[in-house]
Amino acid sequence: MEFQTICITGGAGFVGSNLALAFKRAHPKIEIIAFDSLKRRGSELALDRLRAHGIRFQHGDIRCPEDLETLPAFDLLLDCSAEPSVQAGATGSPAYVLHTNLTGTIHCLEAARLRGAAVLFLSTSRIYPMDRLNALHHTESATRFAWKADEGLPGLSAEGVAEDFPLPGVRSFYGASKLASEMLLQEYANAYGVKALINRCGVIAGPYQMGKVDQGVVTLWVARHLFGKPLSYNGYGGVGKQVRDVMHVDDVAALLLKQCSSLTAWDGRVYNVGGGNAISTSLLELTALCEEVTGNKIAIASVPETSPMDIRIYVTDARRVMRDYNWKPERSLRDIVTDVHRWIASDRARLEPILG
């Protein structure tokens, strides 16, 4: 491991807290600081887990540079902080999502630059433009939509979307703020020699995710089945055939541990990171799996109208990162759903008011 002290912004969130614990288990002597504003409901539940493993929690907001100034020295900034909803700013002002995801990134980059720290930035597949993705030709089977393999576009194959997929187009305020943050990080790498790496992640899932309608779909689906609460298939005819690929947060941690073992490739390069075709699902297929794992069947309404923020299909072509780091996701969709179900059922009294 190249690093001695790691600061994880968004460190009490789902991804940040799981990464903190994975790094601590793999390298017990590393000092890890979980920096978080605790704005998202449920993030406070991570604090006992973090402290029990010797991880220091520091309350602060990346929108406030003076909060970041109080951090001690660190040699890696693992940036997991974000407003994660693609719906943010879709109605009303986009100020919050832009201030958090873009201005906050600038503050984080300055904190890293002043300390001579490297930056590993967790970006999103949502940087790819919605209209281009939705314009791709597709087929429809009994349970899902699927892309036709040959579109002749760069960055698109039967494996999914690769890093060189065309970027012109609109992508939501969330996606735009994350893409702008990527570009700024690359400028910092070029101008100041900041060691930098960017992972564009697809859907990440697993225990300790506080799923909501606009983010954390696997947890939302499992929780609603377990608690007997209603759901709906929204958009694309309201039949639940839209598709995403998924990866377990522990598989993400395994990749990041490999990436942090050597700084050779930390030159601002970008990787698409996801479960790919093998770990993809439609909402309809996810429903069937949740029914099987939980033993419950619930009412699912149909809302045919499609949100302008939605996309029909997204599947990650992660072959570049798999090749460069000898990594691949190990956990299946069934593993993910089973792990989430086990976690919620084991802590039902605390989680039902949040997830139910």
C-alpha positions as CSV (number, residue, x, y, z in Angstrom):
1,M,0.0,0.0,0.0
2,E,1.4,3.4,-1.1
3,F,-0.5,5.4,1.5
4,Q,-0.3,6.0,5.3
5,T,-3.2,8.3,6.0
6,I,-6.4,8.3,4.0
7,C,-9.2,10.9,4.2
8,I,-12.5,9.6,2.8
9,T,-15.0,12.4,2.1
10,G,-18.5,11.1,2.3
11,G,-16.9,8.6,4.7
12,A,-20.1,7.9,6.7
13,G,-22.1,7.2,3.5
14,F,-22.8,3.8,2.0
15,V,-19.8,3.6,-0.3
16,G,-17.4,5.7,1.9
17,S,-18.0,3.7,5.1
18,N,-17.7,0.4,3.4
19,L,-14.5,1.4,1.7
20,A,-13.1,2.7,5.0
21,L,-13.7,-0.6,6.7
22,A,-12.3,-2.6,3.7
23,F,-9.1,-0.6,3.7
24,K,-8.7,-0.9,7.5
25,R,-9.2,-4.6,7.4
26,A,-6.7,-5.0,4.6
27,H,-4.1,-2.6,6.1
28,P,-4.8,-2.2,9.9
29,K,-1.9,0.2,10.4
30,I,-3.2,2.8,8.0
31,E,-4.9,5.8,9.6
32,I,-8.3,6.5,8.1
33,I,-10.4,9.6,8.5
34,A,-14.1,9.5,7.6
35,F,-15.2,13.1,6.8
36,D,-18.9,13.6,6.5
37,S,-21.7,16.1,7.1
38,L,-24.2,13.3,8.0
39,K,-26.9,15.1,5.9
40,R,-28.3,11.9,4.5
41,R,-30.6,10.1,6.9
42,G,-29.1,6.8,8.0
43,S,-25.5,7.9,7.6
44,E,-25.3,8.4,11.4
45,L,-25.7,4.6,11.8
46,A,-22.3,4.1,10.3
47,L,-20.5,5.9,13.1
48,D,-20.4,3.0,15.6
49,R,-19.1,0.7,12.9
50,L,-16.3,3.1,12.0
51,R,-15.2,3.8,15.5
52,A,-15.3,0.1,16.4
53,H,-12.7,-0.5,13.7
54,G,-10.4,2.4,14.8
55,I,-11.5,4.8,12.1
56,R,-11.6,8.4,13.0
57,F,-14.8,10.3,12.2
58,Q,-14.7,14.1,11.6
59,H,-17.8,16.0,11.0
60,G,-17.6,18.5,8.2
61,D,-19.1,19.7,4.9
62,I,-17.1,19.8,1.7
63,R,-19.0,22.9,0.7
64,C,-17.2,24.7,3.5
65,P,-13.4,25.0,2.9
66,E,-12.9,26.0,6.5
67,D,-14.1,22.5,7.5
68,L,-11.5,20.8,5.3
69,E,-8.8,23.1,6.6
70,T,-9.2,21.4,10.0
71,L,-8.2,18.0,8.7
72,P,-4.8,16.7,9.6
73,A,-2.2,15.7,7.0
74,F,-3.2,12.9,4.7
75,D,-1.6,11.4,1.6
76,L,-4.7,10.1,-0.2
77,L,-8.1,11.8,-0.6
78,L,-10.7,9.2,-1.5
79,D,-13.6,11.3,-2.7
80,C,-16.9,9.6,-2.2
81,S,-18.9,12.7,-1.3
82,A,-21.8,13.8,-3.6
83,E,-25.4,14.5,-3.9
84,P,-26.1,11.2,-5.7
85,S,-29.6,11.8,-7.1
86,V,-29.9,12.3,-10.9
87,Q,-33.2,14.0,-10.1
88,A,-31.4,16.8,-8.1
89,G,-32.1,20.1,-9.8
90,A,-34.6,18.6,-12.3
91,T,-37.2,20.9,-10.8
92,G,-36.4,24.1,-8.9
93,S,-32.9,25.3,-8.4
94,P,-29.8,23.2,-9.2
95,A,-27.8,25.2,-6.6
96,Y,-27.5,22.5,-4.0
97,V,-26.3,19.7,-6.4
98,L,-23.8,22.1,-8.1
99,H,-22.5,23.5,-4.9
100,T,-22.0,20.1,-3.4
101,N,-20.7,18.2,-6.4
102,L,-18.7,20.9,-8.2
103,T,-17.8,23.6,-5.6
104,G,-17.3,20.8,-3.1
105,T,-14.9,19.0,-5.4
106,I,-12.9,22.2,-5.9
107,H,-12.5,22.5,-2.1
108,C,-11.5,18.8,-1.9
109,L,-8.9,19.3,-4.7
110,E,-7.4,22.3,-2.9
111,A,-7.2,20.4,0.3
112,A,-5.4,17.6,-1.5
113,R,-3.1,19.9,-3.4
114,L,-2.0,21.8,-0.2
115,R,-1.1,18.5,1.5
116,G,0.6,16.9,-1.5
117,A,-2.0,14.1,-1.5
118,A,-3.2,11.9,-4.3
119,V,-6.9,11.8,-5.3
120,L,-9.1,8.9,-6.2
121,F,-12.4,10.3,-7.5
122,L,-15.6,8.2,-7.6
123,S,-17.5,9.5,-10.6
124,T,-20.6,8.1,-12.2
125,S,-21.8,6.4,-15.4
126,R,-24.3,9.3,-15.5
127,I,-21.6,11.5,-17.2
128,Y,-22.7,9.8,-20.5
129,P,-25.5,11.8,-22.3
130,M,-29.0,10.6,-21.8
131,D,-30.3,11.4,-25.3
132,R,-27.4,9.4,-27.0
133,L,-28.1,6.4,-24.7
134,N,-31.8,6.5,-25.2
135,A,-31.4,6.8,-29.0
136,L,-29.6,3.5,-29.3
137,H,-31.5,0.8,-31.0
138,H,-32.9,-1.8,-28.7
139,T,-34.9,-5.0,-28.5
140,E,-37.6,-6.1,-26.1
141,S,-37.9,-9.5,-24.5
142,A,-40.4,-10.9,-22.0
143,T,-38.4,-9.4,-19.0
144,R,-36.0,-6.7,-20.3
145,F,-34.9,-4.2,-22.9
146,A,-31.5,-4.9,-24.5
147,W,-29.3,-2.9,-26.9
148,K,-28.7,-4.2,-30.4
149,A,-25.0,-5.0,-30.6
150,D,-23.9,-3.1,-33.8
151,E,-24.4,0.6,-33.7
152,G,-21.1,1.6,-35.2
153,L,-20.5,4.1,-32.4
154,P,-17.1,4.4,-30.6
155,G,-17.2,3.2,-27.0
156,L,-20.2,0.9,-27.6
157,S,-20.1,-2.9,-28.1
158,A,-22.0,-6.0,-27.0
159,E,-20.1,-5.5,-23.7
160,G,-21.7,-2.1,-23.0
161,V,-20.5,1.4,-22.7
162,A,-16.7,2.0,-22.7
163,E,-14.7,5.1,-21.7
164,D,-14.6,6.6,-25.3
165,F,-18.4,6.7,-25.7
166,P,-19.3,10.2,-27.2
167,L,-19.8,12.8,-24.5
168,P,-21.7,15.7,-26.4
169,G,-25.2,16.0,-25.1
170,V,-27.1,16.7,-21.9
171,R,-26.8,14.4,-18.9
172,S,-28.6,16.1,-15.9
173,F,-27.1,18.6,-13.4
174,Y,-25.8,15.6,-11.4
175,G,-24.0,14.1,-14.4
176,A,-22.7,17.5,-15.5
177,S,-21.3,18.3,-12.1
178,K,-19.5,15.0,-11.9
179,L,-18.1,15.3,-15.4
180,A,-16.9,18.9,-14.6
181,S,-15.3,17.6,-11.5
182,E,-13.4,14.9,-13.5
183,M,-12.1,17.6,-15.9
184,L,-11.0,19.8,-12.9
185,L,-9.2,16.9,-11.4
186,Q,-7.3,16.3,-14.6
187,E,-6.3,19.9,-14.7
188,Y,-5.0,19.6,-11.2
189,A,-3.0,16.6,-12.3
190,N,-1.5,18.5,-15.2
191,A,-0.9,21.8,-13.5
192,Y,0.2,20.7,-10.0
193,G,1.3,17.1,-10.5
194,V,-1.5,15.8,-8.3
195,K,-1.6,12.0,-8.6
196,A,-5.2,11.3,-9.7
197,L,-7.4,8.4,-10.8
198,I,-11.1,8.5,-11.8
199,N,-13.6,5.6,-11.6
200,R,-16.9,6.1,-13.4
201,C,-19.1,3.7,-11.4
202,G,-22.4,2.2,-12.4
203,V,-25.0,1.1,-9.8
204,I,-23.3,0.1,-6.5
205,A,-25.3,-1.9,-4.0
206,G,-24.9,-3.9,-0.8
207,P,-25.5,-3.7,2.9
208,Y,-25.7,-0.3,4.7
209,Q,-27.1,1.5,1.7
210,M,-30.1,3.8,2.6
211,G,-32.0,3.3,-0.7
212,K,-34.6,5.7,-1.9
213,V,-36.7,6.1,-5.0
214,D,-34.1,8.2,-6.8
215,Q,-30.9,6.4,-5.6
216,G,-30.1,2.9,-4.2
217,V,-32.6,0.9,-6.2
218,V,-31.6,-2.6,-5.0
219,T,-31.9,-1.7,-1.3
220,L,-35.2,0.0,-2.0
221,W,-36.6,-3.0,-3.8
222,V,-35.4,-5.5,-1.1
223,A,-36.7,-3.3,1.7
224,R,-40.1,-2.7,0.2
225,H,-40.5,-6.5,-0.4
226,L,-39.4,-7.3,3.2
227,F,-41.6,-4.7,4.8
228,G,-44.6,-5.3,2.5
229,K,-44.6,-1.7,1.1
230,P,-45.7,-0.7,-2.4
231,L,-43.5,0.0,-5.4
232,S,-44.0,1.2,-9.0
233,Y,-42.5,0.6,-12.4
234,N,-42.0,4.1,-13.6
235,G,-41.5,5.0,-17.3
236,Y,-41.0,3.2,-20.5
237,G,-44.6,1.9,-20.5
238,G,-44.5,1.1,-16.7
239,V,-43.6,-2.5,-17.3
240,G,-40.3,-2.6,-15.5
241,K,-38.0,-3.6,-18.3
242,Q,-35.4,-0.9,-18.0
243,V,-31.9,-2.3,-17.3
244,R,-28.9,-1.4,-15.2
245,D,-25.7,-3.4,-14.3
246,V,-24.9,-3.7,-10.6
247,M,-21.8,-4.4,-8.5
248,H,-21.4,-5.2,-4.9
249,V,-19.7,-2.6,-2.8
250,D,-17.2,-5.2,-1.6
251,D,-16.1,-5.7,-5.3
252,V,-15.6,-2.0,-5.6
253,A,-13.4,-2.1,-2.5
254,A,-11.4,-5.0,-3.9
255,L,-10.6,-2.9,-7.0
256,L,-9.7,0.2,-5.1
257,L,-7.3,-1.7,-2.9
258,K,-5.6,-2.9,-6.1
259,Q,-5.5,0.6,-7.5
260,C,-3.9,2.0,-4.4
261,S,-1.1,-0.6,-4.4
262,S,0.8,1.4,-7.1
263,L,0.7,5.0,-8.3
264,T,2.1,4.2,-11.7
265,A,-1.2,4.8,-13.6
266,W,-2.4,7.8,-11.5
267,D,-2.2,10.4,-14.3
268,G,-5.8,11.5,-14.4
269,R,-6.9,8.5,-16.4
270,V,-10.5,7.3,-16.4
271,Y,-12.0,3.9,-15.9
272,N,-15.5,2.6,-16.3
273,V,-16.3,0.3,-13.4
274,G,-19.4,-1.9,-13.2
275,G,-20.9,-5.3,-13.2
276,G,-21.4,-5.6,-16.9
277,N,-23.8,-7.9,-18.7
278,A,-23.2,-10.7,-16.2
279,I,-24.5,-8.7,-13.3
280,S,-27.3,-6.7,-15.0
281,T,-31.0,-6.7,-14.2
282,S,-34.3,-5.2,-15.2
283,L,-36.7,-4.0,-12.5
284,L,-38.9,-6.9,-13.5
285,E,-36.1,-9.4,-13.0
286,L,-35.1,-7.8,-9.7
287,T,-38.7,-8.1,-8.5
288,A,-38.7,-11.9,-9.1
289,L,-35.4,-12.3,-7.2
290,C,-36.6,-10.2,-4.3
291,E,-39.8,-12.3,-4.1
292,E,-37.7,-15.4,-4.0
293,V,-35.2,-14.1,-1.4
294,T,-37.7,-12.4,0.9
295,G,-40.6,-14.8,0.5
296,N,-42.9,-11.9,0.0
297,K,-44.9,-10.6,-3.0
298,I,-46.1,-7.0,-3.0
299,A,-48.2,-4.7,-5.2
300,I,-46.2,-2.9,-7.9
301,A,-48.0,-0.1,-9.7
302,S,-47.5,0.9,-13.3
303,V,-46.6,4.5,-14.2
304,P,-46.1,4.6,-18.0
305,E,-44.8,8.2,-18.2
306,T,-41.0,8.4,-18.5
307,S,-39.0,11.0,-16.5
308,P,-36.7,13.1,-18.7
309,M,-33.9,12.1,-16.4
310,D,-34.3,8.4,-17.0
311,I,-32.5,6.1,-19.4
312,R,-33.8,2.8,-20.8
313,I,-30.6,0.8,-20.5
314,Y,-27.1,1.2,-19.1
315,V,-24.5,-1.6,-19.0
316,T,-20.8,-0.9,-18.3
317,D,-18.0,-2.2,-20.4
318,A,-15.3,-2.5,-17.7
319,R,-12.8,-4.4,-19.7
320,R,-10.1,-1.7,-19.5
321,V,-10.0,-1.7,-15.7
322,M,-10.3,-5.5,-15.5
323,R,-7.3,-5.8,-17.8
324,D,-5.2,-3.1,-16.1
325,Y,-5.8,-4.3,-12.5
326,N,-6.5,-8.0,-13.0
327,W,-9.9,-7.5,-11.4
328,K,-13.5,-8.5,-12.0
329,P,-16.7,-8.4,-9.9
330,E,-17.0,-11.7,-8.0
331,R,-20.5,-11.4,-6.4
332,S,-23.7,-12.1,-8.4
333,L,-26.9,-10.2,-8.3
334,R,-28.3,-13.0,-6.1
335,D,-25.4,-12.5,-3.7
336,I,-26.1,-8.7,-3.6
337,V,-29.8,-9.1,-2.9
338,T,-29.2,-11.8,-0.3
339,D,-26.6,-9.7,1.5
340,V,-28.9,-6.7,1.5
341,H,-31.8,-8.8,2.8
342,R,-29.7,-10.3,5.6
343,W,-28.6,-6.8,6.7
344,I,-32.0,-5.3,6.8
345,A,-33.6,-8.3,8.5
346,S,-30.9,-8.3,11.2
347,D,-31.5,-4.7,12.1
348,R,-35.1,-4.3,11.3
349,A,-36.2,-2.1,14.2
350,R,-33.7,0.6,13.3
351,L,-34.0,0.4,9.5
352,E,-37.7,0.1,9.0
353,P,-38.4,3.8,9.8
354,I,-35.8,4.8,7.3
355,L,-36.3,2.2,4.5
356,G,-39.9,1.3,5.0
